[in-house]
């Protein structure tokens, strides 16, 4: 008969694989950002929230805090590196004001997690107490991480378009929540169950929204493309100091004055 520990380890390894897919799922989005040289309407909030969440779970999985949590440390260590790369891309392709705001938020996160680690390791003297303190922070901020896409979900409902809610990120979030909830149920760990149970529900909600508005998104894209083709317009990116402008001008006359300028 297979032991509970073996089942938990197997589910944890599967969870690591799914979590890695979750961390890598925004890659197509960032390829798009890199090609366009702009973050457009994409929000850095989910990536900053995930970065903070990974740092807290690394502290939770440390042997002095919660022994025998190597699977928690490995996947969150990988997630930390990946999410940090995403945040740096936001810094690279955002305007000056947004760049300062993102950098400030990231530095606050590092200082916050560092303070928690130092205080817990010096003032709390048992594994149970350390796990309780750090685990409570993990539950709170893990819940915020899964709730971060709510702003994008609101945008989807308002615009009836899923253009800025990547499908694979939503799918990976749902699968990740399911897997880690099962992992925590085998050897009951409330700190893992709460955020991942919520993540399962929110991931499912995102998938439902995607199915609901996918067709309308395609119609909007086709309509926008049709209007651009009818007008015979092209878009040129003009860099002016720290800001970027999209200048729309006719294809037929490159020297004609810009007919539309939008700040980015």
C-alpha atoms as an extended CHARMM CRD file, in Angstrom:
* protein
*
       264  EXT
         1         1  UNK       CA              0.0000000000        0.0000000000        0.0000000000  PROA      1               0.0000000000
         2         2  UNK       CA              1.2620000000        3.4460000000       -0.9290000000  PROA      2               0.0000000000
         3         3  UNK       CA              2.0150000000        5.6120000000        2.0960000000  PROA      3               0.0000000000
         4         4  UNK       CA              0.5920000000        9.0830000000        2.6290000000  PROA      4               0.0000000000
         5         5  UNK       CA              4.1270000000       10.5050000000        2.5380000000  PROA      5               0.0000000000
         6         6  UNK       CA              4.7510000000        8.9650000000       -0.8870000000  PROA      6               0.0000000000
         7         7  UNK       CA              1.4590000000       10.3560000000       -2.2070000000  PROA      7               0.0000000000
         8         8  UNK       CA              2.2490000000       13.7900000000       -0.7940000000  PROA      8               0.0000000000
         9         9  UNK       CA              5.7150000000       13.7670000000       -2.3340000000  PROA      9               0.0000000000
        10        10  UNK       CA              4.3450000000       12.7130000000       -5.7320000000  PROA      10              0.0000000000
        11        11  UNK       CA              1.6580000000       15.4060000000       -5.6350000000  PROA      11              0.0000000000
        12        12  UNK       CA              4.2680000000       17.9400000000       -4.5100000000  PROA      12              0.0000000000
        13        13  UNK       CA              6.5290000000       17.0840000000       -7.4470000000  PROA      13              0.0000000000
        14        14  UNK       CA              3.5490000000       17.4050000000       -9.7950000000  PROA      14              0.0000000000
        15        15  UNK       CA              2.7230000000       20.6920000000       -8.0790000000  PROA      15              0.0000000000
        16        16  UNK       CA              6.2660000000       21.9030000000       -8.7020000000  PROA      16              0.0000000000
        17        17  UNK       CA              5.8840000000       21.1490000000      -12.3980000000  PROA      17              0.0000000000
        18        18  UNK       CA              2.5390000000       22.9280000000      -12.6250000000  PROA      18              0.0000000000
        19        19  UNK       CA              3.8410000000       25.8680000000      -10.5910000000  PROA      19              0.0000000000
        20        20  UNK       CA              6.8140000000       26.1790000000      -12.9410000000  PROA      20              0.0000000000
        21        21  UNK       CA              4.3720000000       26.2340000000      -15.8610000000  PROA      21              0.0000000000
        22        22  UNK       CA              2.4350000000       28.9420000000      -13.9940000000  PROA      22              0.0000000000
        23        23  UNK       CA              5.5530000000       31.0450000000      -13.5200000000  PROA      23              0.0000000000
        24        24  UNK       CA              6.5120000000       30.6300000000      -17.1920000000  PROA      24              0.0000000000
        25        25  UNK       CA              3.0080000000       31.1020000000      -18.6210000000  PROA      25              0.0000000000
        26        26  UNK       CA              3.3760000000       34.9210000000      -19.0240000000  PROA      26              0.0000000000
        27        27  UNK       CA              6.3840000000       34.4670000000      -21.3530000000  PROA      27              0.0000000000
        28        28  UNK       CA              4.2750000000       35.0430000000      -24.5270000000  PROA      28              0.0000000000
        29        29  UNK       CA              2.9530000000       38.2390000000      -22.9430000000  PROA      29              0.0000000000
        30        30  UNK       CA              6.4570000000       39.5140000000      -22.2640000000  PROA      30              0.0000000000
        31        31  UNK       CA              7.6130000000       38.5510000000      -25.7530000000  PROA      31              0.0000000000
        32        32  UNK       CA              4.7780000000       40.7810000000      -27.0090000000  PROA      32              0.0000000000
        33        33  UNK       CA              5.8830000000       43.5820000000      -24.6530000000  PROA      33              0.0000000000
        34        34  UNK       CA              9.4860000000       43.2240000000      -25.8470000000  PROA      34              0.0000000000
        35        35  UNK       CA              8.4950000000       43.3580000000      -29.5290000000  PROA      35              0.0000000000
        36        36  UNK       CA              6.2810000000       46.4250000000      -29.0640000000  PROA      36              0.0000000000
        37        37  UNK       CA              8.6530000000       48.1510000000      -26.6690000000  PROA      37              0.0000000000
        38        38  UNK       CA              5.7600000000       49.0120000000      -24.3500000000  PROA      38              0.0000000000
        39        39  UNK       CA              3.8390000000       47.4050000000      -21.4760000000  PROA      39              0.0000000000
        40        40  UNK       CA              0.6050000000       48.9020000000      -22.8930000000  PROA      40              0.0000000000
        41        41  UNK       CA             -2.2630000000       48.1660000000      -20.4530000000  PROA      41              0.0000000000
        42        42  UNK       CA             -0.5820000000       45.1570000000      -18.8250000000  PROA      42              0.0000000000
        43        43  UNK       CA             -0.3780000000       45.5310000000      -15.0630000000  PROA      43              0.0000000000
        44        44  UNK       CA              2.7580000000       44.8150000000      -12.9850000000  PROA      44              0.0000000000
        45        45  UNK       CA              0.6560000000       44.1200000000       -9.8850000000  PROA      45              0.0000000000
        46        46  UNK       CA              0.2250000000       40.3350000000      -10.3880000000  PROA      46              0.0000000000
        47        47  UNK       CA              3.9780000000       39.8970000000      -10.8940000000  PROA      47              0.0000000000
        48        48  UNK       CA              4.9190000000       42.0230000000       -7.8780000000  PROA      48              0.0000000000
        49        49  UNK       CA              2.3870000000       40.1130000000       -5.7860000000  PROA      49              0.0000000000
        50        50  UNK       CA              3.7900000000       36.7780000000       -6.9630000000  PROA      50              0.0000000000
        51        51  UNK       CA              7.3450000000       37.9500000000       -6.2670000000  PROA      51              0.0000000000
        52        52  UNK       CA              6.4000000000       38.8180000000       -2.6760000000  PROA      52              0.0000000000
        53        53  UNK       CA              4.5490000000       35.5250000000       -2.2960000000  PROA      53              0.0000000000
        54        54  UNK       CA              7.5710000000       33.5060000000       -3.4730000000  PROA      54              0.0000000000
        55        55  UNK       CA              9.8950000000       35.2710000000       -1.0300000000  PROA      55              0.0000000000
        56        56  UNK       CA              7.5700000000       34.5720000000        1.9040000000  PROA      56              0.0000000000
        57        57  UNK       CA              7.1980000000       30.8840000000        1.0070000000  PROA      57              0.0000000000
        58        58  UNK       CA             10.9940000000       30.5680000000        0.7790000000  PROA      58              0.0000000000
        59        59  UNK       CA             11.2170000000       31.8440000000        4.3530000000  PROA      59              0.0000000000
        60        60  UNK       CA              8.3870000000       29.4760000000        5.3890000000  PROA      60              0.0000000000
        61        61  UNK       CA             10.2060000000       26.4760000000        3.8900000000  PROA      61              0.0000000000
        62        62  UNK       CA             13.5460000000       27.1710000000        5.5900000000  PROA      62              0.0000000000
        63        63  UNK       CA             14.5850000000       24.2880000000        7.9370000000  PROA      63              0.0000000000
        64        64  UNK       CA             14.6540000000       26.5810000000       11.0280000000  PROA      64              0.0000000000
        65        65  UNK       CA             11.0690000000       27.6510000000       10.2710000000  PROA      65              0.0000000000
        66        66  UNK       CA              9.2760000000       24.6100000000        8.7810000000  PROA      66              0.0000000000
        67        67  UNK       CA             11.4950000000       21.5110000000        8.3550000000  PROA      67              0.0000000000
        68        68  UNK       CA             11.0930000000       19.0000000000        5.5040000000  PROA      68              0.0000000000
        69        69  UNK       CA              9.7660000000       21.5820000000        3.0350000000  PROA      69              0.0000000000
        70        70  UNK       CA             12.3350000000       21.2130000000        0.2740000000  PROA      70              0.0000000000
        71        71  UNK       CA              9.6480000000       21.1180000000       -2.4480000000  PROA      71              0.0000000000
        72        72  UNK       CA              8.2750000000       24.4360000000       -1.1910000000  PROA      72              0.0000000000
        73        73  UNK       CA             11.7300000000       26.0400000000       -1.2680000000  PROA      73              0.0000000000
        74        74  UNK       CA             12.7600000000       24.7560000000       -4.6970000000  PROA      74              0.0000000000
        75        75  UNK       CA              9.6960000000       25.8620000000       -6.6210000000  PROA      75              0.0000000000
        76        76  UNK       CA              9.4330000000       29.2250000000       -4.8920000000  PROA      76              0.0000000000
        77        77  UNK       CA             13.1520000000       29.8150000000       -5.4230000000  PROA      77              0.0000000000
        78        78  UNK       CA             12.6500000000       29.2320000000       -9.1480000000  PROA      78              0.0000000000
        79        79  UNK       CA              9.5330000000       31.4200000000       -9.0780000000  PROA      79              0.0000000000
        80        80  UNK       CA             11.4500000000       34.2080000000       -7.3600000000  PROA      80              0.0000000000
        81        81  UNK       CA             14.0490000000       34.3260000000      -10.1560000000  PROA      81              0.0000000000
        82        82  UNK       CA             11.4080000000       34.1960000000      -12.9130000000  PROA      82              0.0000000000
        83        83  UNK       CA              9.1450000000       36.8500000000      -11.3840000000  PROA      83              0.0000000000
        84        84  UNK       CA             12.1280000000       39.1100000000      -10.7540000000  PROA      84              0.0000000000
        85        85  UNK       CA             12.9350000000       38.9090000000      -14.4730000000  PROA      85              0.0000000000
        86        86  UNK       CA              9.3390000000       39.9080000000      -15.3280000000  PROA      86              0.0000000000
        87        87  UNK       CA              9.4690000000       42.9020000000      -12.9900000000  PROA      87              0.0000000000
        88        88  UNK       CA             12.7580000000       44.0390000000      -14.5550000000  PROA      88              0.0000000000
        89        89  UNK       CA             11.0900000000       43.9200000000      -17.9830000000  PROA      89              0.0000000000
        90        90  UNK       CA              8.3200000000       46.1620000000      -16.6330000000  PROA      90              0.0000000000
        91        91  UNK       CA             10.9980000000       48.5400000000      -15.3780000000  PROA      91              0.0000000000
        92        92  UNK       CA             12.6460000000       48.5080000000      -18.7970000000  PROA      92              0.0000000000
        93        93  UNK       CA              9.5230000000       49.1660000000      -20.8840000000  PROA      93              0.0000000000
        94        94  UNK       CA              7.4890000000       51.4630000000      -18.6070000000  PROA      94              0.0000000000
        95        95  UNK       CA              7.4920000000       55.2440000000      -18.5620000000  PROA      95              0.0000000000
        96        96  UNK       CA              9.5310000000       57.0700000000      -15.9270000000  PROA      96              0.0000000000
        97        97  UNK       CA              6.7000000000       57.6210000000      -13.4230000000  PROA      97              0.0000000000
        98        98  UNK       CA              5.5330000000       54.0020000000      -13.5270000000  PROA      98              0.0000000000
        99        99  UNK       CA              9.1350000000       52.7880000000      -13.3860000000  PROA      99              0.0000000000
       100       100  UNK       CA              9.7630000000       54.6780000000      -10.1440000000  PROA      100             0.0000000000
       101       101  UNK       CA              6.5490000000       53.3210000000       -8.6310000000  PROA      101             0.0000000000
       102       102  UNK       CA              7.4130000000       49.7180000000       -9.5420000000  PROA      102             0.0000000000
       103       103  UNK       CA             10.9630000000       50.0340000000       -8.2100000000  PROA      103             0.0000000000
       104       104  UNK       CA              9.7130000000       51.5160000000       -4.9290000000  PROA      104             0.0000000000
       105       105  UNK       CA              7.1970000000       48.6820000000       -4.4750000000  PROA      105             0.0000000000
       106       106  UNK       CA              9.8620000000       46.0570000000       -5.1650000000  PROA      106             0.0000000000
       107       107  UNK       CA             12.3040000000       47.5670000000       -2.6500000000  PROA      107             0.0000000000
       108       108  UNK       CA              9.5510000000       47.7150000000       -0.0070000000  PROA      108             0.0000000000
       109       109  UNK       CA              8.8390000000       44.0230000000       -0.5940000000  PROA      109             0.0000000000
       110       110  UNK       CA             12.5020000000       43.0640000000       -0.1280000000  PROA      110             0.0000000000
       111       111  UNK       CA             12.7730000000       45.1070000000        3.0690000000  PROA      111             0.0000000000
       112       112  UNK       CA              9.5160000000       43.6800000000        4.4160000000  PROA      112             0.0000000000
       113       113  UNK       CA             10.4310000000       40.0110000000        3.8610000000  PROA      113             0.0000000000
       114       114  UNK       CA             13.9450000000       40.5710000000        5.1810000000  PROA      114             0.0000000000
       115       115  UNK       CA             12.5590000000       42.1070000000        8.3660000000  PROA      115             0.0000000000
       116       116  UNK       CA             10.1450000000       39.1970000000        8.8700000000  PROA      116             0.0000000000
       117       117  UNK       CA             12.9300000000       36.6260000000        8.4120000000  PROA      117             0.0000000000
       118       118  UNK       CA             15.2790000000       38.3520000000       10.8630000000  PROA      118             0.0000000000
       119       119  UNK       CA             12.6240000000       38.9450000000       13.5290000000  PROA      119             0.0000000000
       120       120  UNK       CA             11.1840000000       35.4290000000       13.3460000000  PROA      120             0.0000000000
       121       121  UNK       CA             14.5500000000       33.6930000000       13.4900000000  PROA      121             0.0000000000
       122       122  UNK       CA             15.7690000000       35.8180000000       16.4100000000  PROA      122             0.0000000000
       123       123  UNK       CA             12.6140000000       36.2750000000       18.5120000000  PROA      123             0.0000000000
       124       124  UNK       CA             10.6650000000       33.0240000000       17.9580000000  PROA      124             0.0000000000
       125       125  UNK       CA             12.4000000000       29.9410000000       19.3310000000  PROA      125             0.0000000000
       126       126  UNK       CA             10.3000000000       26.9490000000       18.1870000000  PROA      126             0.0000000000
       127       127  UNK       CA              9.3850000000       25.5420000000       14.7870000000  PROA      127             0.0000000000
       128       128  UNK       CA              5.6710000000       25.7520000000       15.5920000000  PROA      128             0.0000000000
       129       129  UNK       CA              5.8000000000       29.4110000000       16.5270000000  PROA      129             0.0000000000
       130       130  UNK       CA              7.9630000000       30.3340000000       13.5290000000  PROA      130             0.0000000000
       131       131  UNK       CA              5.7000000000       28.3650000000       11.1760000000  PROA      131             0.0000000000
       132       132  UNK       CA              2.6290000000       30.0620000000       12.6460000000  PROA      132             0.0000000000
       133       133  UNK       CA              4.0180000000       33.5770000000       12.1900000000  PROA      133             0.0000000000
       134       134  UNK       CA              5.4720000000       33.1510000000        8.7030000000  PROA      134             0.0000000000
       135       135  UNK       CA              2.5940000000       30.9080000000        7.6070000000  PROA      135             0.0000000000
       136       136  UNK       CA              0.0890000000       33.6020000000        8.5850000000  PROA      136             0.0000000000
       137       137  UNK       CA              1.8860000000       36.1050000000        6.3650000000  PROA      137             0.0000000000
       138       138  UNK       CA              1.9780000000       33.5130000000        3.5660000000  PROA      138             0.0000000000
       139       139  UNK       CA             -1.7890000000       33.0030000000        3.8210000000  PROA      139             0.0000000000
       140       140  UNK       CA             -2.4820000000       36.7370000000        3.7270000000  PROA      140             0.0000000000
       141       141  UNK       CA             -0.1520000000       37.6370000000        0.8680000000  PROA      141             0.0000000000
       142       142  UNK       CA             -0.7830000000       34.3790000000       -0.9810000000  PROA      142             0.0000000000
       143       143  UNK       CA             -4.4430000000       35.3410000000       -0.9980000000  PROA      143             0.0000000000
       144       144  UNK       CA             -3.4990000000       38.7790000000       -2.3520000000  PROA      144             0.0000000000
       145       145  UNK       CA             -1.4420000000       37.1110000000       -5.0960000000  PROA      145             0.0000000000
       146       146  UNK       CA             -4.4040000000       35.0780000000       -6.2730000000  PROA      146             0.0000000000
       147       147  UNK       CA             -6.6960000000       38.0960000000       -5.8850000000  PROA      147             0.0000000000
       148       148  UNK       CA             -4.3720000000       40.3680000000       -7.9090000000  PROA      148             0.0000000000
       149       149  UNK       CA             -5.9840000000       39.3800000000      -11.2560000000  PROA      149             0.0000000000
       150       150  UNK       CA             -9.3230000000       40.7420000000       -9.9760000000  PROA      150             0.0000000000
       151       151  UNK       CA             -8.4180000000       44.1160000000      -11.5060000000  PROA      151             0.0000000000
       152       152  UNK       CA             -7.8740000000       42.4070000000      -14.8600000000  PROA      152             0.0000000000
       153       153  UNK       CA            -11.1330000000       40.4870000000      -14.4480000000  PROA      153             0.0000000000
       154       154  UNK       CA            -12.9150000000       43.8140000000      -13.9110000000  PROA      154             0.0000000000
       155       155  UNK       CA            -11.3170000000       45.1360000000      -17.1160000000  PROA      155             0.0000000000
       156       156  UNK       CA            -12.5110000000       42.0200000000      -18.9730000000  PROA      156             0.0000000000
       157       157  UNK       CA            -16.0940000000       42.4920000000      -17.7910000000  PROA      157             0.0000000000
       158       158  UNK       CA            -16.0360000000       46.2190000000      -18.5900000000  PROA      158             0.0000000000
       159       159  UNK       CA            -14.5380000000       45.8970000000      -22.0760000000  PROA      159             0.0000000000
       160       160  UNK       CA            -16.0090000000       42.4620000000      -22.8870000000  PROA      160             0.0000000000
       161       161  UNK       CA            -12.5210000000       41.5240000000      -24.0740000000  PROA      161             0.0000000000
       162       162  UNK       CA             -9.9490000000       39.0520000000      -22.7290000000  PROA      162             0.0000000000
       163       163  UNK       CA             -7.1040000000       40.5970000000      -24.7410000000  PROA      163             0.0000000000
       164       164  UNK       CA             -5.2280000000       41.6150000000      -21.5800000000  PROA      164             0.0000000000
       165       165  UNK       CA             -5.9740000000       38.4620000000      -19.5450000000  PROA      165             0.0000000000
       166       166  UNK       CA             -3.5670000000       35.7680000000      -20.8270000000  PROA      166             0.0000000000
       167       167  UNK       CA             -5.3220000000       32.4030000000      -21.1190000000  PROA      167             0.0000000000
       168       168  UNK       CA             -2.3670000000       30.2160000000      -20.1450000000  PROA      168             0.0000000000
       169       169  UNK       CA             -1.7700000000       32.2510000000      -16.9870000000  PROA      169             0.0000000000
       170       170  UNK       CA             -5.3960000000       31.6980000000      -15.9390000000  PROA      170             0.0000000000
       171       171  UNK       CA             -5.2360000000       27.9720000000      -16.7600000000  PROA      171             0.0000000000
       172       172  UNK       CA             -1.9510000000       27.4930000000      -14.9080000000  PROA      172             0.0000000000
       173       173  UNK       CA             -3.3200000000       29.3940000000      -11.8780000000  PROA      173             0.0000000000
       174       174  UNK       CA             -6.3020000000       27.0560000000      -11.7010000000  PROA      174             0.0000000000
       175       175  UNK       CA             -4.2250000000       23.8640000000      -12.0840000000  PROA      175             0.0000000000
       176       176  UNK       CA             -1.6660000000       25.1190000000       -9.5600000000  PROA      176             0.0000000000
       177       177  UNK       CA             -4.3430000000       25.8710000000       -6.9660000000  PROA      177             0.0000000000
       178       178  UNK       CA             -5.9100000000       22.4140000000       -7.3760000000  PROA      178             0.0000000000
       179       179  UNK       CA             -2.5900000000       20.5810000000       -7.0610000000  PROA      179             0.0000000000
       180       180  UNK       CA             -1.2960000000       22.4000000000       -3.9800000000  PROA      180             0.0000000000
       181       181  UNK       CA             -4.6800000000       22.1480000000       -2.2610000000  PROA      181             0.0000000000
       182       182  UNK       CA             -4.4910000000       18.3570000000       -2.6530000000  PROA      182             0.0000000000
       183       183  UNK       CA             -0.8730000000       18.4140000000       -1.4310000000  PROA      183             0.0000000000
       184       184  UNK       CA             -1.9130000000       20.2700000000        1.7270000000  PROA      184             0.0000000000
       185       185  UNK       CA             -4.8650000000       17.9630000000        2.3910000000  PROA      185             0.0000000000
       186       186  UNK       CA             -2.7250000000       14.7800000000        2.4760000000  PROA      186             0.0000000000
       187       187  UNK       CA             -0.8670000000       16.0450000000        5.5610000000  PROA      187             0.0000000000
       188       188  UNK       CA             -3.1930000000       18.8220000000        6.6760000000  PROA      188             0.0000000000
       189       189  UNK       CA             -1.4880000000       22.2140000000        6.3180000000  PROA      189             0.0000000000
       190       190  UNK       CA             -3.9540000000       25.0600000000        6.7360000000  PROA      190             0.0000000000
       191       191  UNK       CA             -1.4120000000       27.6600000000        5.6190000000  PROA      191             0.0000000000
       192       192  UNK       CA             -1.1720000000       26.0450000000        2.1750000000  PROA      192             0.0000000000
       193       193  UNK       CA             -4.8570000000       25.1310000000        1.8570000000  PROA      193             0.0000000000
       194       194  UNK       CA             -6.3440000000       28.6150000000        2.3470000000  PROA      194             0.0000000000
       195       195  UNK       CA             -4.5250000000       30.5890000000       -0.3970000000  PROA      195             0.0000000000
       196       196  UNK       CA             -4.4940000000       27.7020000000       -2.8690000000  PROA      196             0.0000000000
       197       197  UNK       CA             -8.1570000000       26.8750000000       -2.2950000000  PROA      197             0.0000000000
       198       198  UNK       CA             -8.9780000000       30.4940000000       -3.0580000000  PROA      198             0.0000000000
       199       199  UNK       CA             -6.6120000000       30.3600000000       -6.0420000000  PROA      199             0.0000000000
       200       200  UNK       CA             -8.5660000000       27.3970000000       -7.4000000000  PROA      200             0.0000000000
       201       201  UNK       CA            -11.8430000000       29.3380000000       -7.2350000000  PROA      201             0.0000000000
       202       202  UNK       CA            -10.3910000000       32.5200000000       -8.7820000000  PROA      202             0.0000000000
       203       203  UNK       CA             -8.6240000000       30.5450000000      -11.4960000000  PROA      203             0.0000000000
       204       204  UNK       CA            -11.9040000000       28.8470000000      -12.3580000000  PROA      204             0.0000000000
       205       205  UNK       CA            -13.6420000000       32.2470000000      -12.4720000000  PROA      205             0.0000000000
       206       206  UNK       CA            -11.0020000000       33.5350000000      -14.9250000000  PROA      206             0.0000000000
       207       207  UNK       CA            -11.4880000000       30.5160000000      -17.1860000000  PROA      207             0.0000000000
       208       208  UNK       CA            -15.2530000000       31.0800000000      -17.1670000000  PROA      208             0.0000000000
       209       209  UNK       CA            -14.7050000000       34.7360000000      -18.1180000000  PROA      209             0.0000000000
       210       210  UNK       CA            -12.3500000000       33.6970000000      -20.9000000000  PROA      210             0.0000000000
       211       211  UNK       CA            -14.9300000000       31.2780000000      -22.3260000000  PROA      211             0.0000000000
       212       212  UNK       CA            -17.6450000000       33.9350000000      -22.0040000000  PROA      212             0.0000000000
       213       213  UNK       CA            -15.8250000000       36.7770000000      -23.7510000000  PROA      213             0.0000000000
       214       214  UNK       CA            -13.5050000000       34.9440000000      -26.1700000000  PROA      214             0.0000000000
       215       215  UNK       CA            -15.8120000000       35.3620000000      -29.1800000000  PROA      215             0.0000000000
       216       216  UNK       CA            -16.4940000000       39.0310000000      -28.4590000000  PROA      216             0.0000000000
       217       217  UNK       CA            -12.7160000000       39.5940000000      -28.1750000000  PROA      217             0.0000000000
       218       218  UNK       CA            -12.1790000000       38.1240000000      -31.6250000000  PROA      218             0.0000000000
       219       219  UNK       CA            -14.9420000000       40.3330000000      -33.0330000000  PROA      219             0.0000000000
       220       220  UNK       CA            -13.3630000000       43.4320000000      -31.4710000000  PROA      220             0.0000000000
       221       221  UNK       CA             -9.9580000000       42.5590000000      -32.9110000000  PROA      221             0.0000000000
       222       222  UNK       CA            -11.4160000000       41.9460000000      -36.3620000000  PROA      222             0.0000000000
       223       223  UNK       CA            -13.3870000000       45.1940000000      -36.1990000000  PROA      223             0.0000000000
       224       224  UNK       CA            -10.2870000000       47.1760000000      -35.1750000000  PROA      224             0.0000000000
       225       225  UNK       CA             -8.1990000000       45.5930000000      -37.9190000000  PROA      225             0.0000000000
       226       226  UNK       CA            -10.9350000000       46.2390000000      -40.4830000000  PROA      226             0.0000000000
       227       227  UNK       CA            -11.1120000000       49.9370000000      -39.5580000000  PROA      227             0.0000000000
       228       228  UNK       CA             -7.3420000000       50.2990000000      -39.8070000000  PROA      228             0.0000000000
       229       229  UNK       CA             -7.3350000000       48.6100000000      -43.2250000000  PROA      229             0.0000000000
       230       230  UNK       CA            -10.1680000000       50.8260000000      -44.4540000000  PROA      230             0.0000000000
       231       231  UNK       CA             -8.4210000000       54.0070000000      -43.3770000000  PROA      231             0.0000000000
       232       232  UNK       CA             -5.0770000000       52.7710000000      -44.7050000000  PROA      232             0.0000000000
       233       233  UNK       CA             -3.3000000000       53.8660000000      -41.5180000000  PROA      233             0.0000000000
       234       234  UNK       CA             -0.0640000000       52.7760000000      -39.9810000000  PROA      234             0.0000000000
       235       235  UNK       CA              1.2710000000       53.3550000000      -36.4890000000  PROA      235             0.0000000000
       236       236  UNK       CA              4.7060000000       54.7670000000      -35.7890000000  PROA      236             0.0000000000
       237       237  UNK       CA              6.2890000000       54.8450000000      -32.3420000000  PROA      237             0.0000000000
       238       238  UNK       CA              7.8640000000       58.2100000000      -31.5390000000  PROA      238             0.0000000000
       239       239  UNK       CA             10.0730000000       58.4760000000      -28.4520000000  PROA      239             0.0000000000
       240       240  UNK       CA              9.9250000000       61.8580000000      -26.7510000000  PROA      240             0.0000000000
       241       241  UNK       CA             12.0630000000       61.9540000000      -23.6200000000  PROA      241             0.0000000000
       242       242  UNK       CA             10.7180000000       59.4170000000      -21.1530000000  PROA      242             0.0000000000
       243       243  UNK       CA              7.3900000000       59.0460000000      -22.9220000000  PROA      243             0.0000000000
       244       244  UNK       CA              6.3580000000       57.2050000000      -26.0430000000  PROA      244             0.0000000000
       245       245  UNK       CA              3.7380000000       58.2440000000      -28.5490000000  PROA      245             0.0000000000
       246       246  UNK       CA              1.9120000000       56.2270000000      -31.1560000000  PROA      246             0.0000000000
       247       247  UNK       CA              1.5840000000       58.3770000000      -34.2680000000  PROA      247             0.0000000000
       248       248  UNK       CA             -0.9960000000       57.2370000000      -36.7940000000  PROA      248             0.0000000000
       249       249  UNK       CA             -0.3450000000       58.3600000000      -40.3590000000  PROA      249             0.0000000000
       250       250  UNK       CA             -1.5010000000       57.3240000000      -43.8540000000  PROA      250             0.0000000000
       251       251  UNK       CA              0.4310000000       54.5570000000      -45.6180000000  PROA      251             0.0000000000
       252       252  UNK       CA              0.3200000000       56.3960000000      -48.9190000000  PROA      252             0.0000000000
       253       253  UNK       CA              2.1360000000       59.5510000000      -47.8460000000  PROA      253             0.0000000000
       254       254  UNK       CA              4.9860000000       59.1940000000      -45.4030000000  PROA      254             0.0000000000
       255       255  UNK       CA              5.4460000000       62.9830000000      -45.2340000000  PROA      255             0.0000000000
       256       256  UNK       CA              1.8290000000       63.6930000000      -44.3670000000  PROA      256             0.0000000000
       257       257  UNK       CA              1.1090000000       65.1650000000      -40.8840000000  PROA      257             0.0000000000
       258       258  UNK       CA              0.0900000000       62.7590000000      -38.1300000000  PROA      258             0.0000000000
       259       259  UNK       CA             -3.6800000000       62.2820000000      -37.9550000000  PROA      259             0.0000000000
       260       260  UNK       CA             -3.7300000000       60.8530000000      -34.4650000000  PROA      260             0.0000000000
       261       261  UNK       CA             -1.3120000000       60.8780000000      -31.5360000000  PROA      261             0.0000000000
       262       262  UNK       CA             -1.8050000000       58.8780000000      -28.3660000000  PROA      262             0.0000000000
       263       263  UNK       CA              0.3980000000       59.0920000000      -25.2770000000  PROA      263             0.0000000000
       264       264  UNK       CA              1.6770000000       55.7790000000      -23.8960000000  PROA      264             0.0000000000
